Amino acid sequence: MNHKLFLSLSLCTAITAYAQKNNPAPSQPITEEYFGTKITDEYRNLEDLESSSTKDWMKSQTIYTNSVLNRIPKRNYYAEKRLEIDKRQGHSVSDLVISGNNKYFYLKKKADDKVAKLYYRDGFSGKEQLLYDPVEYKSSEPNHNFVINYISPSWDGNKIAISMSEKGNEMADVIMMDVKTKNIRPEIITNAAPATFDGIKWLDDNTGFFYVAFSVTDPKSKDFYKNTRTVLYKLGTNPNTIREVFSAKNNPDLHMTEDQFPMILNFNQNQQYYIGMLVDFQTYRKTFIIKKKDLLEGKNNWIPLSDSDDQAKNISVQKDHLIFQSNYNAPFIKLSKTNIKNPDFKNAEVLVPEKKGEIIKSYRITNDGIYYTTTKNGVESKLYLYKDGKDQQIQIPFPSGNISLESKGEKFSDIWITCSGWANEEQRFSYDAKTNSFKPENLAPVAEYPEFKDIIVKEMTIKARDGEEVPVSLIYNKNTKKNGQNPLLIDSYGSYGVSSTPFFAKTYLLWANEGGMVAIAHVRGGGEKGEQWRLTGYKETKPNTWRDLIDCTEYFINEKYTSKDKVAIWGGSAGGITVGRAMTERPDLFKAVIAEVGALNMLRDEAAINSQPKEFGTIKDPKEFKGLLEMDAYHHIQKGAHYPATFITAGINDQRVTPWMPAKFAARLTAANTSDSPILLKIDFEGGHSGNVPIAQRYSNLGDIFAFAFWQLGHPDYQPENKK
């Protein structure tokens, strides 16, 4: 490193650390005993987000963090570059929904738009029409900034439900529009979050729809996510007179618990049944079935369909049968079929046996057969068609890390695929089974990115300490040398069985374009290698998650990709467990840590609004208590230790990871740290869990992560200026 650069970096971090030590968080310790173990929580008081002392400290930290980041010359580079790329593309399209009669509804954002607007066209080649601009919603009232986060057209495409949120809130307002006249109906649904809770399902006759309603409407209430219910709303009626059709209150014989979310799964018009599911953040869930006719006549005669030990998911009705993905005695998933009147999920007919090394990821039933996709390590996708008892692979237009399927239902032959990869822009194609050919049907232009032409992707595996092979995606410029000097940003998650699937990752590509390398570590707890991969990073086995990250980091250092002074790790949401525990277990291994809206105080998870004891454990069980304590980064901070530079973010309206978790972590880390490395906390007072905000706001937040990491890893263009 250049000596002047080293001196500047050292002086700046020392001044930053000194300033932080002079602004400690208010502390009111509480000591509690769990199964004979006494735990002192030094900053329990920060959990009171209405306290003036908590608010003042969080605001002062955010002001201070902004003052530090403002000294970085290229703080705004990322946000400006993303907006420039958006302008080059012209416009982007998302949330496409095609009705059975071929009407297209989608969100479109032009380069100069602050938020996406709702558009419509009759068929792919039809004339585009603007239906709704969210800026119009509550436009007569000040300080609103709504974004459309979900759309659901009726089966005939004549009506559409539009969900809108603002400032990071998940609770939405849902309005209904008549498509032909663009008339907005006067009724507004206000107790829903369809973007989060499985959407809106229209009745076959288009006179109303099902949605998941909250019983408590205060998003800050501890009971907010409890006792949700699926309700039926009829158009033109008062939203307060909705009818419960699937809930603990309406169906006491189903023995639902307060923390389960009862939902009705997707269905087609020609089906005779509704399937209900109790969602509880587990991979395999209880389901129930009822005849459509019975439910609409007011009957509550739901009957059990599948149980969690059947290991069945993505259940669809096909005439008198159920099609589903089965993990029962099939680690890589098989596609199966059972009779709807006498279902036997464990001994079902196997349509497609499991493919060793490939996990069946998704499927769609069409008139031509069942299309399905597979994935290897979560990053290599293939497309197949099952028809008349035969299974054949379909060669896709180009190798893809991820394939998503889109169809209109089992009565139609229409099928579309969307292919994407870490360095390949998303492209959409229609497929013709008769000619075995693909036709591009992109609703947004495919732009050229010459600045990314030398960036390559390497899919690899790294052996963990116990011999497990951890998949890793490495993104870098082809001219990068293994000299130990490359700024390496490692992104990891590892919870809920969620896979980090490839997408056109402009954030990663811009990092590589600035001279860095990006590694996506597909650590245990995710779903990249199936359900067993998830379960080996779950509750008591959770340490595998962050130790996989540690082992991957050591590999990159030992193989001269980078060095300890050039490594930053980044984790968001439950990924906060991953990076938080990696840094507290091995503070010597990393130069910088980014915990974005991170779950960092898991021992207090059950005190939060969105607690997940079924995924992480409960303090009411002695074994699971030990697991929670082990994964709690906050309680593993050691006084007097030297910690790496840490950037901690939170959203004040976050309903998934309560903002006091990052705040408490920042408070304790600042007090305990004896290194000169800065500990920065930034609260987004106009945001939540990163989504439901204007795109420029999201770019700005990502840009701060980008700039902080490059600053700490010594990139010369990101070293702070000594402004007076």
LINJOLIN-V70394 format. One record per residue. RES is the residue in one letter. NEAR is the number of other C-alpha atoms within 12 Angstrom. Layout:
# LINJOLIN-V70394
res->RES near->NEAR
res->RES near->NEAR
This chain:
# LINJOLIN-V70394
res->M near->17
res->N near->11
res->H near->11
res->K near->13
res->L near->22
res->F near->21
res->L near->16
res->S near->23
res->L near->33
res->S near->25
res->L near->21
res->C near->28
res->T near->32
res->A near->21
res->I near->22
res->T near->32
res->A near->34
res->Y near->22
res->A near->25
res->Q near->35
res->K near->27
res->N near->16
res->N near->24
res->P near->28
res->A near->33
res->P near->27
res->S near->23
res->Q near->18
res->P near->18
res->I near->15
res->T near->14
res->E near->17
res->E near->15
res->Y near->21
res->F near->15
res->G near->10
res->T near->14
res->K near->13
res->I near->23
res->T near->20
res->D near->28
res->E near->26
res->Y near->33
res->R near->33
res->N near->26
res->L near->34
res->E near->35
res->D near->25
res->L near->26
res->E near->17
res->S near->16
res->S near->16
res->S near->21
res->T near->28
res->K near->25
res->D near->20
res->W near->31
res->M near->41
res->K near->25
res->S near->26
res->Q near->36
res->T near->31
res->I near->21
res->Y near->26
res->T near->33
res->N near->27
res->S near->24
res->V near->36
res->L near->40
res->N near->26
res->R near->26
res->I near->34
res->P near->24
res->K near->29
res->R near->33
res->N near->27
res->Y near->30
res->Y near->35
res->A near->28
res->E near->23
res->K near->28
res->R near->29
res->L near->30
res->E near->21
res->I near->29
res->D near->31
res->K near->19
res->R near->21
res->Q near->23
res->G near->22
res->H near->28
res->S near->35
res->V near->31
res->S near->29
res->D near->28
res->L near->32
res->V near->34
res->I near->31
res->S near->33
res->G near->28
res->N near->23
res->N near->27
res->K near->32
res->Y near->41
res->F near->43
res->Y near->37
res->L near->38
res->K near->37
res->K near->33
res->K near->27
res->A near->24
res->D near->22
res->D near->23
res->K near->26
res->V near->35
res->A near->36
res->K near->39
res->L near->43
res->Y near->37
res->Y near->38
res->R near->28
res->D near->25
res->G near->21
res->F near->26
res->S near->14
res->G near->15
res->K near->13
res->E near->20
res->Q near->24
res->L near->23
res->L near->32
res->Y near->35
res->D near->27
res->P near->35
res->V near->26
res->E near->21
res->Y near->27
res->K near->20
res->S near->13
res->S near->9
res->E near->11
res->P near->11
res->N near->13
res->H near->21
res->N near->30
res->F near->39
res->V near->41
res->I near->47
res->N near->40
res->Y near->39
res->I near->43
res->S near->43
res->P near->42
res->S near->38
res->W near->34
res->D near->26
res->G near->30
res->N near->30
res->K near->34
res->I near->45
res->A near->47
res->I near->46
res->S near->43
res->M near->46
res->S near->40
res->E near->36
res->K near->34
res->G near->36
res->N near->37
res->E near->42
res->M near->39
res->A near->37
res->D near->34
res->V near->41
res->I near->38
res->M near->37
res->M near->30
res->D near->25
res->V near->31
res->K near->19
res->T near->15
res->K near->22
res->N near->17
res->I near->24
res->R near->23
res->P near->16
res->E near->22
res->I near->27
res->I near->39
res->T near->30
res->N near->34
res->A near->42
res->A near->39
res->P near->36
res->A near->30
res->T near->29
res->F near->36
res->D near->27
res->G near->31
res->I near->41
res->K near->37
res->W near->36
res->L near->33
res->D near->25
res->D near->21
res->N near->25
res->T near->24
res->G near->30
res->F near->40
res->F near->44
res->Y near->46
res->V near->46
res->A near->43
res->F near->37
res->S near->27
res->V near->21
res->T near->24
res->D near->21
res->P near->31
res->K near->28
res->S near->19
res->K near->22
res->D near->23
res->F near->29
res->Y near->39
res->K near->30
res->N near->30
res->T near->37
res->R near->41
res->T near->42
res->V near->38
res->L near->34
res->Y near->35
res->K near->27
res->L near->31
res->G near->22
res->T near->20
res->N near->17
res->P near->30
res->N near->20
res->T near->15
res->I near->26
res->R near->30
res->E near->35
res->V near->38
res->F near->45
res->S near->40
res->A near->28
res->K near->23
res->N near->25
res->N near->24
res->P near->16
res->D near->17
res->L near->26
res->H near->21
res->M near->30
res->T near->23
res->E near->23
res->D near->29
res->Q near->34
res->F near->37
res->P near->44
res->M near->41
res->I near->42
res->L near->34
res->N near->28
res->F near->32
res->N near->32
res->Q near->27
res->N near->20
res->Q near->26
res->Q near->25
res->Y near->36
res->Y near->41
res->I near->37
res->G near->45
res->M near->43
res->L near->42
res->V near->36
res->D near->30
res->F near->26
res->Q near->31
res->T near->33
res->Y near->28
res->R near->29
res->K near->36
res->T near->39
res->F near->36
res->I near->36
res->I near->32
res->K near->24
res->K near->28
res->K near->18
res->D near->18
res->L near->29
res->L near->28
res->E near->13
res->G near->18
res->K near->19
res->N near->29
res->N near->26
res->W near->31
res->I near->30
res->P near->26
res->L near->33
res->S near->32
res->D near->25
res->S near->26
res->D near->20
res->D near->27
res->Q near->33
res->A near->39
res->K near->40
res->N near->35
res->I near->41
res->S near->40
res->V near->34
res->Q near->30
res->K near->22
res->D near->18
res->H near->24
res->L near->38
res->I near->35
res->F near->43
res->Q near->43
res->S near->44
res->N near->34
res->Y near->29
res->N near->22
res->A near->28
res->P near->25
res->F near->31
res->I near->38
res->K near->39
res->L near->45
res->S near->39
res->K near->34
res->T near->31
res->N near->22
res->I near->32
res->K near->19
res->N near->18
res->P near->30
res->D near->27
res->F near->35
res->K near->25
res->N near->19
res->A near->30
res->E near->23
res->V near->29
res->L near->28
res->V near->35
res->P near->28
res->E near->27
res->K near->22
res->K near->18
res->G near->21
res->E near->30
res->I near->40
res->I near->44
res->K near->44
res->S near->35
res->Y near->40
res->R near->41
res->I near->36
res->T near->29
res->N near->22
res->D near->23
res->G near->30
res->I near->42
res->Y near->42
res->Y near->41
res->T near->43
res->T near->41
res->T near->37
res->K near->32
res->N near->38
res->G near->42
res->V near->40
res->E near->37
res->S near->38
res->K near->39
res->L near->40
res->Y near->35
res->L near->35
res->Y near->29
res->K near->20
res->D near->13
res->G near->15
res->K near->16
res->D near->23
res->Q near->21
res->Q near->20
res->I near->26
res->Q near->20
res->I near->31
res->P near->24
res->F near->25
res->P near->25
res->S near->36
res->G near->39
res->N near->40
res->I near->39
res->S near->35
res->L near->34
res->E near->33
res->S near->34
res->K near->27
res->G near->35
res->E near->28
res->K near->23
res->F near->23
res->S near->24
res->D near->32
res->I near->37
res->W near->37
res->I near->40
res->T near->40
res->C near->39
res->S near->30
res->G near->35
res->W near->38
res->A near->38
res->N near->29
res->E near->30
res->E near->36
res->Q near->35
res->R near->34
res->F near->29
res->S near->28
res->Y near->32
res->D near->20
res->A near->27
res->K near->10
res->T near->10
res->N near->17
res->S near->17
res->F near->25
res->K near->20
res->P near->23
res->E near->22
res->N near->25
res->L near->33
res->A near->27
res->P near->22
res->V near->23
res->A near->21
res->E near->16
res->Y near->22
res->P near->13
res->E near->19
res->F near->31
res->K near->19
res->D near->20
res->I near->32
res->I near->25
res->V near->32
res->K near->24
res->E near->27
res->M near->25
res->T near->28
res->I near->30
res->K near->24
res->A near->27
res->R near->19
res->D near->13
res->G near->12
res->E near->23
res->E near->23
res->V near->41
res->P near->38
res->V near->39
res->S near->40
res->L near->37
res->I near->43
res->Y near->37
res->N near->29
res->K near->20
res->N near->18
res->T near->27
res->K near->18
res->K near->22
res->N near->17
res->G near->25
res->Q near->26
res->N near->37
res->P near->45
res->L near->49
res->L near->52
res->I near->46
res->D near->40
res->S near->50
res->Y near->44
res->G near->48
res->S near->45
res->Y near->38
res->G near->33
res->V near->30
res->S near->37
res->S near->39
res->T near->37
res->P near->38
res->F near->30
res->F near->27
res->A near->29
res->K near->34
res->T near->35
res->Y near->41
res->L near->40
res->L near->38
res->W near->37
res->A near->36
res->N near->30
res->E near->33
res->G near->32
res->G near->40
res->M near->44
res->V near->47
res->A near->45
res->I near->44
res->A near->51
res->H near->52
res->V near->56
res->R near->45
res->G near->44
res->G near->41
res->G near->39
res->E near->46
res->K near->42
res->G near->38
res->E near->35
res->Q near->26
res->W near->36
res->R near->33
res->L near->31
res->T near->30
res->G near->38
res->Y near->39
res->K near->37
res->E near->27
res->T near->30
res->K near->42
res->P near->37
res->N near->39
res->T near->47
res->W near->49
res->R near->39
res->D near->44
res->L near->52
res->I near->41
res->D near->33
res->C near->45
res->T near->46
res->E near->30
res->Y near->29
res->F near->38
res->I near->26
res->N near->17
res->E near->18
res->K near->22
res->Y near->32
res->T near->35
res->S near->29
res->K near->33
res->D near->35
res->K near->39
res->V near->47
res->A near->49
res->I near->54
res->W near->46
res->G near->44
res->G near->38
res->S near->40
res->A near->47
res->G near->44
res->G near->45
res->I near->57
res->T near->52
res->V near->53
res->G near->56
res->R near->43
res->A near->49
res->M near->44
res->T near->38
res->E near->31
res->R near->30
res->P near->36
res->D near->25
res->L near->34
res->F near->43
res->K near->40
res->A near->44
res->V near->51
res->I near->52
res->A near->48
res->E near->47
res->V near->48
res->G near->48
res->A near->50
res->L near->52
res->N near->44
res->M near->49
res->L near->38
res->R near->38
res->D near->37
res->E near->28
res->A near->25
res->A near->32
res->I near->30
res->N near->34
res->S near->33
res->Q near->34
res->P near->31
res->K near->26
res->E near->33
res->F near->43
res->G near->31
res->T near->27
res->I near->30
res->K near->18
res->D near->19
res->P near->18
res->K near->19
res->E near->27
res->F near->30
res->K near->28
res->G near->29
res->L near->41
res->L near->36
res->E near->37
res->M near->45
res->D near->43
res->A near->42
res->Y near->47
res->H near->36
res->H near->33
res->I near->37
res->Q near->23
res->K near->18
res->G near->16
res->A near->24
res->H near->30
res->Y near->39
res->P near->42
res->A near->45
res->T near->48
res->F near->52
res->I near->49
res->T near->50
res->A near->46
res->G near->40
res->I near->35
res->N near->34
res->D near->40
res->Q near->38
res->R near->37
res->V near->41
res->T near->42
res->P near->46
res->W near->47
res->M near->52
res->P near->48
res->A near->51
res->K near->46
res->F near->48
res->A near->50
res->A near->40
res->R near->40
res->L near->46
res->T near->42
res->A near->34
res->A near->29
res->N near->30
res->T near->26
res->S near->29
res->D near->30
res->S near->40
res->P near->44
res->I near->49
res->L near->46
res->L near->48
res->K near->41
res->I near->40
res->D near->38
res->F near->27
res->E near->29
res->G near->34
res->G near->37
res->H near->37
res->S near->38
res->G near->35
res->N near->36
res->V near->36
res->P near->33
res->I near->34
res->A near->29
res->Q near->31
res->R near->31
res->Y near->31
res->S near->28
res->N near->41
res->L near->38
res->G near->34
res->D near->41
res->I near->47
res->F near->45
res->A near->43
res->F near->51
res->A near->46
res->F near->46
res->W near->44
res->Q near->46
res->L near->41
res->G near->39
res->H near->32
res->P near->26
res->D near->24
res->Y near->32
res->Q near->33
res->P near->34
res->E near->23
res->N near->19
res->K near->12
res->K near->5
